Amino acid sequence: MKIAFTSKTGEIIDEHFGQCTGFHVWEIGPEEATFLTKVSAITTAEDEEDRIAARANAIADCAIVYTMQIGGPAAAKLVARKIHPMKTNTEVPVAEIVAKLQEVLRGNPPPWLRKAMNKDNATSFDEE
């Protein structure tokens, strides 16, 4: 599953969702984790709603975004697009989050994470 991180360098989650310049995108599974790309979050949109939409579009194929902070309206827009926002509140190393996420994936992931893992599927377990 693809995970985005708000980070200046890709090493530490250290940016606010609404003010980040880019997202570091990883492919994370139970056994492997690979950095894929950095996606720009810079937009010329003047309206806050348009800036949020541009950032959401940039990570549309991600299941989760880890960020230091995120506002309520932005979080709601991500959830509506089936992108789960995870707020750290402090600077956290990306490697630490990757390792913890892999540990959870190897065990019995909570329902919200199982749903996020199936984001790319056309149907979800809830629809069957």
Secondary structure, DSSP 8 states (H G I E B T S, - for coil): -EEEEE-SSSSEE--BGGG-SEEEEEEE-SS-EEEEEEEE------SHHHHHHHHHHHTTT-SEEEESB--HHHHHHHHHTT-EEEE-SS-EEHHHHHHHHHHHHHS---HHHHHHHTTTSSS-GGG-
